[in-house]
Amino acid sequence: MTDAPGATPRLDTLLDRTIVPGFTRLGIALRRDHWPADPAPHALRGATALVTGSNSGIGLAIADALAALDASVVLAVRNPERGERARDRILAAHPGADILVTECDIADPDSVTACADRLLDQLTGLNVLIHNAGVLPPKRTESSDGHELSLATHILGPLRLTDRLAPLLAATGAGRVIFVSSGGMYTQPLAVDDPEYLRGGYRGATAYARTKRMQVAFTPIIAERYAPQGISAHSMHPGWVDTPGITDALPGFHRLVGPLLRTPAEGADTAVWLAATQPPPPSGHFWHDRRQRPEHRLRRTRYSSGEVWRLWLDCNRAAGVTLY
């Protein structure tokens, strides 16, 4: 029996293992006919969702799709003016949508705390928290409190914001936390002994991939930590997406595979599906194109439970999160 049309499980697995076609527009086109159903229309009516880094690219596409499902959407952005422009774009597509812009520099602990405090005053509950904000620094840069910027943006800030907003997520009885990771994490082991990237020659792409690996490694721990409060945790990767960040940070890669890159909306799809599908997807897993995916491709990236737990404790300490 042959595989046609669309991505049957056999073809889906082949696309995933070969990476290049699976991460591009080809992958999503072949899988779409056989992946889980779209969220129901108006699936998020009455729900509130927050998306960090939502003034452009994948974050804006996620916010737009959540608004299309009738969610009240909070755009948590570093630059409020750009956030207001993003809000206008969403409202032009979805007149009457409930869109709130709030300032949040996810790499700055004071900004994260201020953002969380405002939201605790403004909201009665938060159904979805999507950690999308990302950076790819060309050289080693530190946050306001002295941490390597990729680590501060992708790990420390999200841990702090999740901890501060946990009461709002718990208030809904079924809050969902979603990390927008990257397929680049497949190339990197867990940087247990050098999370701040102090040793060796610094490469922005490596720092990015290292911290995206941490997001995926921490997802099961976050799921376990917040499960008693009814909060689930998920991580996903969007594939290779044509965004301003990719063009600026990796121009050679963009020139090479540009025609095959996914649109921001295609990259946003799995994050939106994780936010809105019913019944809720199982907590603590890594996803791509609406299916659970393996966390490792290479033997050298594997780590022990003791290693990931040690890094988890170190990162929460650096984020100012009290675990016990």
Salt bridges, closest charged atoms under 4 A:
ASP3 OD2 - ARG10 NE 3.77
ASP12 OD1 - ARG31 NE 2.78
ASP12 OD2 - ARG293 NH1 2.60
ASP16 OD2 - ARG297 NH2 2.26
ASP38 OD1 - ARG290 NH2 2.82
ASP64 OD1 - HIS94 NE2 3.22
ASP70 OD2 - HIS42 ND1 2.63
ASP70 OD2 - ARG45 NH2 2.90
GLU142 OE2 - ARG140 NH1 2.86
ASP145 OD2 - HIS147 NE2 3.81
ASP163 OD2 - ARG164 NH1 3.22
ASP163 OD1 - ARG225 NH2 3.11
ASP193 OD1 - ARG310 NH1 3.31
ASP194 OD2 - ARG210 NH1 4.00
GLU196 OE2 - HIS147 ND1 2.53
ASP242 OD1 - HIS254 NE2 2.89
GLU266 OE1 - ARG25 NE 3.30
ASP269 OD1 - ARG290 NH2 2.78
ASP289 OD2 - ARG31 NH1 2.62
ASP289 OD1 - ARG262 NH1 2.75
ASP289 OD2 - HIS288 NE2 3.45
ASP314 OD1 - ARG317 NH1 2.93
